[in-house]
Amino acid sequence: MPWIHIQDLCGIFKFILDHKNIYGIFNAVSPIHTTNIGLTWQIAEILERKIFLPNIPKIIIQVLFGEMSIMVLEGSRVSSDKIIKNGFNFKHEYLGNALANLLKTNNYASE
């Protein structure tokens, strides 16, 4: 599951605007992917909340989402290699650190 911290997203936009010699399409995603379950567990851990995730059978997801179930079940593997090769450095590569920055900074953990 691709993800990106808002500071890195804005940083990519600024980087591209500042470097007139690069062009093309760039994926605005962290170089380190996660899964939906990984994201959910990380959020719960940072917010110090318990979670219960029921195991939904694959066939039910396929019936509910049809062709889109591939995205739900298999995810997407887009890469940030192109922007990195052009010299961009991510400030928030790791999901846990990015979520801690976003969630603890905004006092969600203490609610």
C-alpha positions as CSV (number, residue, x, y, z in Angstrom):
1,M,0.0,0.0,0.0
2,P,1.7,3.2,-1.1
3,W,1.7,6.2,1.3
4,I,3.5,9.5,1.7
5,H,3.8,12.1,4.5
6,I,2.4,15.5,3.6
7,Q,5.8,17.2,4.1
8,D,7.3,14.9,1.5
9,L,4.5,15.4,-0.9
10,C,4.9,19.2,-0.7
11,G,8.7,18.7,-0.9
12,I,8.4,16.7,-4.1
13,F,6.3,19.5,-5.7
14,K,8.9,22.1,-4.6
15,F,11.8,20.0,-5.7
16,I,10.4,19.6,-9.2
17,L,9.6,23.3,-9.5
18,D,13.1,24.2,-8.4
19,H,14.8,21.8,-10.8
20,K,13.9,22.9,-14.3
21,N,16.2,20.2,-15.8
22,I,13.9,17.3,-14.7
23,Y,10.6,16.5,-16.3
24,G,8.1,13.7,-16.7
25,I,5.8,11.9,-14.3
26,F,6.9,11.2,-10.8
27,N,5.2,8.9,-8.2
28,A,4.6,10.7,-4.9
29,V,5.0,7.7,-2.6
30,S,7.3,6.8,0.2
31,P,10.1,4.5,-0.9
32,I,9.1,2.0,1.8
33,H,5.7,0.4,1.3
34,T,3.4,-1.1,3.9
35,T,0.2,-3.2,3.9
36,N,-3.2,-2.0,5.0
37,I,-2.9,-4.1,8.1
38,G,0.6,-2.7,8.8
39,L,-0.8,0.9,8.5
40,T,-3.7,0.1,10.8
41,W,-1.5,-1.5,13.5
42,Q,0.9,1.4,13.3
43,I,-1.9,3.9,13.8
44,A,-3.4,1.9,16.7
45,E,0.0,1.6,18.4
46,I,0.8,5.3,18.1
47,L,-2.7,6.3,19.4
48,E,-2.4,3.6,22.1
49,R,-5.7,2.1,21.0
50,K,-6.8,-1.5,20.8
51,I,-8.1,-2.7,17.4
52,F,-10.1,-5.7,16.3
53,L,-9.7,-6.6,12.6
54,P,-12.1,-9.4,11.5
55,N,-10.7,-11.8,8.9
56,I,-12.9,-11.3,5.8
57,P,-12.8,-14.2,3.4
58,K,-11.3,-13.3,0.0
59,I,-14.4,-14.5,-1.9
60,I,-16.6,-11.9,0.0
61,I,-14.2,-9.1,-1.0
62,Q,-14.2,-10.3,-4.6
63,V,-18.0,-10.3,-4.7
64,L,-18.3,-6.9,-3.0
65,F,-15.6,-5.1,-5.1
66,G,-15.6,-7.1,-8.3
67,E,-12.5,-6.2,-10.5
68,M,-11.5,-3.6,-7.9
69,S,-10.9,-6.4,-5.4
70,I,-7.4,-6.8,-7.0
71,M,-6.4,-3.4,-5.5
72,V,-7.8,-4.4,-2.1
73,L,-6.3,-7.8,-2.0
74,E,-3.0,-7.3,-3.8
75,G,-2.3,-3.6,-3.4
76,S,-0.2,-1.4,-5.7
77,R,3.5,-1.3,-6.1
78,V,4.3,2.1,-7.4
79,S,7.9,3.3,-7.0
80,S,9.6,6.5,-6.0
81,D,12.9,5.5,-7.6
82,K,12.7,8.1,-10.3
83,I,12.4,11.1,-8.0
84,I,15.1,9.7,-5.7
85,K,17.5,9.2,-8.7
86,N,16.9,12.8,-9.5
87,G,18.2,13.8,-6.1
88,F,15.1,14.1,-3.9
89,N,15.6,13.0,-0.2
90,F,12.6,11.9,1.8
91,K,12.2,13.3,5.3
92,H,9.7,10.6,6.3
93,E,10.6,7.3,4.7
94,Y,9.4,5.1,7.6
95,L,5.7,4.8,8.3
96,G,6.0,4.7,12.1
97,N,8.0,7.9,12.2
98,A,5.7,9.6,9.8
99,L,2.6,8.7,11.7
100,A,4.2,9.6,15.0
101,N,5.0,13.0,13.5
102,L,1.5,13.6,12.3
103,L,-0.6,12.0,15.1
104,K,1.4,13.0,18.1
105,T,2.1,16.5,16.9
106,N,-1.6,17.1,16.5
107,N,-2.4,15.6,20.0
108,Y,-4.6,12.8,18.6
109,A,-2.7,10.4,20.9
110,S,-4.0,12.1,24.1
111,E,-7.7,12.2,23.2
